[in-house]
Amino acid sequence: MNDLWWQTLGEGKCHLVLLHGWGLNAGVWDCITPELSSHFTLHLVDLPGFGRSGGFGALTLEEMTSLVLAKAPEKALWLGWSLGGLVASLAALTAPHRVLGLVTVASSPCFTAQEAWPGIKPDVLSGFQRQLSEDFQRTVERFLALQTLGTESARQDARRLKSAVLAQPMPSVEVLNGGLEILKTADLREALVGLKIPFLRLYGHLDGLVPRKVAALLDTQWPESSSYIFPKAAHAPFISHPEVFCQQLLAFRQVIL
């Protein structure tokens, strides 16, 4: 059955769509949903092929975004973490009239390192793709560990991410490879230059997957957007620093309403 798992909770007038990252599911938001549900009507989604949204194979970024848009509320604030940031960004580009504001978390419009652009080396992503077919579980665990590396609560944060993965059905190798292919090839840098809706970019100072240099470059290239770097966070600031994360999000909500 090809259907997205979608849960709506909370009582706030502002709708908030939350999109997780590669290999994970909506369970990653459990640490902040109690706080946010009193301010927003939350829409928790397992991206196609991930968690409880089974029945999908590898999809393109465009296909993934189209499926999420089809179930999303008519007007909402969209927040995407990592891979989810690309989906949220493309939703804002595709249907700007439906997106009150865009928040990307530890995400990049172009994850792959290029000339004068910091990011993940292409051979690292290709290596993960090769390793998936050899040792599926260990590869996913390695990727999760990278996301918390360097933080004061790294082990605890990695355990939280791992428990979110293990609590729901694991994605197939095909779906995981498809997600890595999106991270390898997507480039929304030029497309997002003209985005007119409110746009907040959140980063971790210690993030090894989305270098903090990206924030400074985009501050110049996208002057209409704003950014904030969590000083002691890595790739999952909402897990390592949930209180400050929620404060940033609520302050942004005040701007758009």
TORKOL-4160 file (C-alpha; in steps of 0.2 Angstrom, whole numbers, padded with zeros to 4 digits, m for minus):
257
<pt num="1" X="0000" Y="0000" Z="0000"/>
<pt num="2" X="0008" Y="0016" Z="m0006"/>
<pt num="3" X="0002" Y="0029" Z="0007"/>
<pt num="4" X="0011" Y="0042" Z="0018"/>
<pt num="5" X="0010" Y="0040" Z="0037"/>
<pt num="6" X="0004" Y="0056" Z="0043"/>
<pt num="7" X="m0001" Y="0061" Z="0061"/>
<pt num="8" X="m0009" Y="0078" Z="0066"/>
<pt num="9" X="m0008" Y="0084" Z="0084"/>
<pt num="10" X="m0008" Y="0100" Z="0094"/>
<pt num="11" X="m0020" Y="0115" Z="0095"/>
<pt num="12" X="m0011" Y="0130" Z="0088"/>
<pt num="13" X="m0018" Y="0140" Z="0074"/>
<pt num="14" X="m0002" Y="0139" Z="0064"/>
<pt num="15" X="0001" Y="0123" Z="0055"/>
<pt num="16" X="0018" Y="0116" Z="0055"/>
<pt num="17" X="0024" Y="0102" Z="0044"/>
<pt num="18" X="0040" Y="0093" Z="0051"/>
<pt num="19" X="0050" Y="0083" Z="0039"/>
<pt num="20" X="0064" Y="0071" Z="0045"/>
<pt num="21" X="0081" Y="0067" Z="0037"/>
<pt num="22" X="0089" Y="0052" Z="0028"/>
<pt num="23" X="0086" Y="0035" Z="0036"/>
<pt num="24" X="0075" Y="0041" Z="0049"/>
<pt num="25" X="0056" Y="0044" Z="0053"/>
<pt num="26" X="0045" Y="0056" Z="0062"/>
<pt num="27" X="0050" Y="0049" Z="0079"/>
<pt num="28" X="0065" Y="0060" Z="0079"/>
<pt num="29" X="0053" Y="0075" Z="0084"/>
<pt num="30" X="0047" Y="0067" Z="0100"/>
<pt num="31" X="0059" Y="0077" Z="0110"/>
<pt num="32" X="0051" Y="0094" Z="0104"/>
<pt num="33" X="0033" Y="0089" Z="0100"/>
<pt num="34" X="0027" Y="0092" Z="0118"/>
<pt num="35" X="0033" Y="0110" Z="0118"/>
<pt num="36" X="0028" Y="0114" Z="0100"/>
<pt num="37" X="0010" Y="0106" Z="0101"/>
<pt num="38" X="0004" Y="0120" Z="0112"/>
<pt num="39" X="0009" Y="0133" Z="0099"/>
<pt num="40" X="0006" Y="0124" Z="0083"/>
<pt num="41" X="m0005" Y="0111" Z="0074"/>
<pt num="42" X="0009" Y="0099" Z="0070"/>
<pt num="43" X="0010" Y="0088" Z="0055"/>
<pt num="44" X="0022" Y="0073" Z="0058"/>
<pt num="45" X="0026" Y="0064" Z="0042"/>
<pt num="46" X="0036" Y="0048" Z="0038"/>
<pt num="47" X="0044" Y="0053" Z="0021"/>
<pt num="48" X="0039" Y="0040" Z="0007"/>
<pt num="49" X="0048" Y="0023" Z="0009"/>
<pt num="50" X="0054" Y="0028" Z="0027"/>
<pt num="51" X="0047" Y="0022" Z="0043"/>
<pt num="52" X="0028" Y="0019" Z="0042"/>
<pt num="53" X="0027" Y="0025" Z="0024"/>
<pt num="54" X="0031" Y="0009" Z="0016"/>
<pt num="55" X="0027" Y="0003" Z="m0001"/>
<pt num="56" X="0038" Y="0016" Z="m0010"/>
<pt num="57" X="0054" Y="0013" Z="m0020"/>
<pt num="58" X="0067" Y="0025" Z="m0023"/>
<pt num="59" X="0060" Y="0042" Z="m0028"/>
<pt num="60" X="0067" Y="0058" Z="m0035"/>
<pt num="61" X="0066" Y="0074" Z="m0025"/>
<pt num="62" X="0052" Y="0080" Z="m0036"/>
<pt num="63" X="0042" Y="0064" Z="m0033"/>
<pt num="64" X="0044" Y="0064" Z="m0014"/>
<pt num="65" X="0040" Y="0083" Z="m0013"/>
<pt num="66" X="0024" Y="0080" Z="m0024"/>
<pt num="67" X="0018" Y="0066" Z="m0012"/>
<pt num="68" X="0020" Y="0077" Z="0004"/>
<pt num="69" X="0012" Y="0092" Z="m0004"/>
<pt num="70" X="m0003" Y="0082" Z="m0009"/>
<pt num="71" X="m0007" Y="0078" Z="0010"/>
<pt num="72" X="m0001" Y="0094" Z="0017"/>
<pt num="73" X="m0013" Y="0108" Z="0024"/>
<pt num="74" X="m0017" Y="0122" Z="0012"/>
<pt num="75" X="m0006" Y="0135" Z="0022"/>
<pt num="76" X="0008" Y="0129" Z="0034"/>
<pt num="77" X="0025" Y="0133" Z="0040"/>
<pt num="78" X="0037" Y="0120" Z="0033"/>
<pt num="79" X="0052" Y="0114" Z="0043"/>
<pt num="80" X="0064" Y="0101" Z="0035"/>
<pt num="81" X="0079" Y="0093" Z="0043"/>
<pt num="82" X="0094" Y="0088" Z="0032"/>
<pt num="83" X="0086" Y="0078" Z="0017"/>
<pt num="84" X="0069" Y="0084" Z="0023"/>
<pt num="85" X="0076" Y="0102" Z="0021"/>
<pt num="86" X="0077" Y="0099" Z="0002"/>
<pt num="87" X="0059" Y="0092" Z="0002"/>
<pt num="88" X="0053" Y="0108" Z="0012"/>
<pt num="89" X="0063" Y="0119" Z="0000"/>
<pt num="90" X="0056" Y="0112" Z="m0016"/>
<pt num="91" X="0039" Y="0113" Z="m0008"/>
<pt num="92" X="0041" Y="0131" Z="m0005"/>
<pt num="93" X="0048" Y="0133" Z="m0023"/>
<pt num="94" X="0033" Y="0123" Z="m0031"/>
<pt num="95" X="0019" Y="0130" Z="m0021"/>
<pt num="96" X="0025" Y="0146" Z="m0012"/>
<pt num="97" X="0006" Y="0151" Z="m0010"/>
<pt num="98" X="0004" Y="0136" Z="0002"/>
<pt num="99" X="0020" Y="0139" Z="0013"/>
<pt num="100" X="0019" Y="0153" Z="0026"/>
<pt num="101" X="0037" Y="0151" Z="0030"/>
<pt num="102" X="0052" Y="0139" Z="0027"/>
<pt num="103" X="0064" Y="0133" Z="0040"/>
<pt num="104" X="0078" Y="0122" Z="0036"/>
<pt num="105" X="0088" Y="0113" Z="0049"/>
<pt num="106" X="0106" Y="0107" Z="0047"/>
<pt num="107" X="0102" Y="0107" Z="0028"/>
<pt num="108" X="0110" Y="0113" Z="0012"/>
<pt num="109" X="0103" Y="0117" Z="m0005"/>
<pt num="110" X="0118" Y="0107" Z="m0011"/>
<pt num="111" X="0125" Y="0094" Z="0000"/>
<pt num="112" X="0140" Y="0089" Z="m0011"/>
<pt num="113" X="0156" Y="0098" Z="m0010"/>
<pt num="114" X="0160" Y="0107" Z="m0026"/>
<pt num="115" X="0173" Y="0121" Z="m0031"/>
<pt num="116" X="0171" Y="0135" Z="m0018"/>
<pt num="117" X="0156" Y="0126" Z="m0010"/>
<pt num="118" X="0159" Y="0116" Z="0006"/>
<pt num="119" X="0150" Y="0100" Z="0009"/>
<pt num="120" X="0151" Y="0081" Z="0009"/>
<pt num="121" X="0164" Y="0074" Z="m0003"/>
<pt num="122" X="0155" Y="0064" Z="m0017"/>
<pt num="123" X="0166" Y="0049" Z="m0014"/>
<pt num="124" X="0160" Y="0048" Z="0004"/>
<pt num="125" X="0142" Y="0047" Z="m0001"/>
<pt num="126" X="0146" Y="0035" Z="m0015"/>
<pt num="127" X="0155" Y="0025" Z="m0001"/>
<pt num="128" X="0139" Y="0024" Z="0010"/>
<pt num="129" X="0129" Y="0018" Z="m0006"/>
<pt num="130" X="0141" Y="0004" Z="m0008"/>
<pt num="131" X="0142" Y="m0001" Z="0010"/>
<pt num="132" X="0123" Y="m0001" Z="0011"/>
<pt num="133" X="0122" Y="m0017" Z="0001"/>
<pt num="134" X="0137" Y="m0025" Z="0011"/>
<pt num="135" X="0131" Y="m0021" Z="0029"/>
<pt num="136" X="0115" Y="m0012" Z="0029"/>
<pt num="137" X="0113" Y="m0009" Z="0048"/>
<pt num="138" X="0131" Y="m0004" Z="0052"/>
<pt num="139" X="0131" Y="0009" Z="0038"/>
<pt num="140" X="0115" Y="0017" Z="0045"/>
<pt num="141" X="0122" Y="0017" Z="0062"/>
<pt num="142" X="0138" Y="0025" Z="0056"/>
<pt num="143" X="0128" Y="0039" Z="0047"/>
<pt num="144" X="0118" Y="0042" Z="0063"/>
<pt num="145" X="0134" Y="0043" Z="0073"/>
<pt num="146" X="0142" Y="0056" Z="0061"/>
<pt num="147" X="0126" Y="0067" Z="0065"/>
<pt num="148" X="0131" Y="0069" Z="0083"/>
<pt num="149" X="0150" Y="0069" Z="0083"/>
<pt num="150" X="0158" Y="0082" Z="0094"/>
<pt num="151" X="0144" Y="0087" Z="0105"/>
<pt num="152" X="0144" Y="0086" Z="0124"/>
<pt num="153" X="0129" Y="0074" Z="0123"/>
<pt num="154" X="0135" Y="0064" Z="0107"/>
<pt num="155" X="0132" Y="0046" Z="0114"/>
<pt num="156" X="0115" Y="0051" Z="0121"/>
<pt num="157" X="0110" Y="0060" Z="0105"/>
<pt num="158" X="0116" Y="0045" Z="0094"/>
<pt num="159" X="0106" Y="0033" Z="0105"/>
<pt num="160" X="0090" Y="0044" Z="0103"/>
<pt num="161" X="0092" Y="0044" Z="0084"/>
<pt num="162" X="0095" Y="0025" Z="0084"/>
<pt num="163" X="0080" Y="0022" Z="0095"/>
<pt num="164" X="0069" Y="0032" Z="0083"/>
<pt num="165" X="0075" Y="0021" Z="0068"/>
<pt num="166" X="0073" Y="0005" Z="0077"/>
<pt num="167" X="0056" Y="0009" Z="0084"/>
<pt num="168" X="0048" Y="0009" Z="0066"/>
<pt num="169" X="0050" Y="m0002" Z="0050"/>
<pt num="170" X="0067" Y="0000" Z="0042"/>
<pt num="171" X="0068" Y="0008" Z="0025"/>
<pt num="172" X="0074" Y="m0004" Z="0011"/>
<pt num="173" X="0091" Y="m0003" Z="0003"/>
<pt num="174" X="0083" Y="0004" Z="m0013"/>
<pt num="175" X="0075" Y="0018" Z="m0003"/>
<pt num="176" X="0091" Y="0023" Z="0007"/>
<pt num="177" X="0101" Y="0023" Z="m0009"/>
<pt num="178" X="0088" Y="0034" Z="m0017"/>
<pt num="179" X="0089" Y="0046" Z="m0003"/>
<pt num="180" X="0108" Y="0046" Z="m0004"/>
<pt num="181" X="0107" Y="0050" Z="m0023"/>
<pt num="182" X="0096" Y="0065" Z="m0019"/>
<pt num="183" X="0109" Y="0071" Z="m0007"/>
<pt num="184" X="0123" Y="0068" Z="m0020"/>
<pt num="185" X="0114" Y="0077" Z="m0035"/>
<pt num="186" X="0102" Y="0090" Z="m0029"/>
<pt num="187" X="0107" Y="0108" Z="m0031"/>
<pt num="188" X="0094" Y="0121" Z="m0026"/>
<pt num="189" X="0106" Y="0136" Z="m0024"/>
<pt num="190" X="0100" Y="0146" Z="m0039"/>
<pt num="191" X="0082" Y="0141" Z="m0038"/>
<pt num="192" X="0081" Y="0148" Z="m0020"/>
<pt num="193" X="0089" Y="0165" Z="m0023"/>
<pt num="194" X="0072" Y="0173" Z="m0028"/>
<pt num="195" X="0062" Y="0165" Z="m0014"/>
<pt num="196" X="0050" Y="0178" Z="m0007"/>
<pt num="197" X="0043" Y="0169" Z="0008"/>
<pt num="198" X="0051" Y="0171" Z="0026"/>
<pt num="199" X="0065" Y="0159" Z="0027"/>
<pt num="200" X="0075" Y="0154" Z="0042"/>
<pt num="201" X="0091" Y="0143" Z="0041"/>
<pt num="202" X="0097" Y="0134" Z="0057"/>
<pt num="203" X="0114" Y="0126" Z="0059"/>
<pt num="204" X="0125" Y="0117" Z="0071"/>
<pt num="205" X="0143" Y="0124" Z="0074"/>
<pt num="206" X="0150" Y="0106" Z="0075"/>
<pt num="207" X="0141" Y="0099" Z="0060"/>
<pt num="208" X="0152" Y="0088" Z="0050"/>
<pt num="209" X="0139" Y="0085" Z="0036"/>
<pt num="210" X="0133" Y="0103" Z="0033"/>
<pt num="211" X="0149" Y="0114" Z="0037"/>
<pt num="212" X="0145" Y="0130" Z="0046"/>
<pt num="213" X="0154" Y="0139" Z="0031"/>
<pt num="214" X="0138" Y="0136" Z="0021"/>
<pt num="215" X="0128" Y="0148" Z="0033"/>
<pt num="216" X="0140" Y="0162" Z="0029"/>
<pt num="217" X="0140" Y="0159" Z="0011"/>
<pt num="218" X="0121" Y="0159" Z="0010"/>
<pt num="219" X="0119" Y="0174" Z="0021"/>
<pt num="220" X="0127" Y="0183" Z="0006"/>
<pt num="221" X="0119" Y="0174" Z="m0008"/>
<pt num="222" X="0101" Y="0174" Z="0000"/>
<pt num="223" X="0101" Y="0191" Z="0010"/>
<pt num="224" X="0082" Y="0190" Z="0012"/>
<pt num="225" X="0084" Y="0174" Z="0023"/>
<pt num="226" X="0091" Y="0173" Z="0041"/>
<pt num="227" X="0102" Y="0161" Z="0049"/>
<pt num="228" X="0106" Y="0155" Z="0067"/>
<pt num="229" X="0121" Y="0143" Z="0072"/>
<pt num="230" X="0119" Y="0133" Z="0088"/>
<pt num="231" X="0136" Y="0135" Z="0096"/>
<pt num="232" X="0138" Y="0117" Z="0103"/>
<pt num="233" X="0127" Y="0107" Z="0092"/>
<pt num="234" X="0131" Y="0096" Z="0077"/>
<pt num="235" X="0119" Y="0089" Z="0064"/>
<pt num="236" X="0104" Y="0087" Z="0076"/>
<pt num="237" X="0102" Y="0103" Z="0086"/>
<pt num="238" X="0083" Y="0099" Z="0090"/>
<pt num="239" X="0089" Y="0084" Z="0100"/>
<pt num="240" X="0105" Y="0091" Z="0108"/>
<pt num="241" X="0097" Y="0108" Z="0112"/>
<pt num="242" X="0078" Y="0106" Z="0111"/>
<pt num="243" X="0074" Y="0122" Z="0122"/>
<pt num="244" X="0085" Y="0134" Z="0112"/>
<pt num="245" X="0078" Y="0126" Z="0096"/>
<pt num="246" X="0060" Y="0129" Z="0101"/>
<pt num="247" X="0064" Y="0147" Z="0106"/>
<pt num="248" X="0071" Y="0150" Z="0088"/>
<pt num="249" X="0056" Y="0142" Z="0080"/>
<pt num="250" X="0043" Y="0152" Z="0091"/>
<pt num="251" X="0052" Y="0168" Z="0087"/>
<pt num="252" X="0051" Y="0164" Z="0069"/>
<pt num="253" X="0033" Y="0161" Z="0071"/>
<pt num="254" X="0030" Y="0178" Z="0078"/>
<pt num="255" X="0038" Y="0185" Z="0062"/>
<pt num="256" X="0027" Y="0176" Z="0050"/>
<pt num="257" X="0010" Y="0178" Z="0059"/>
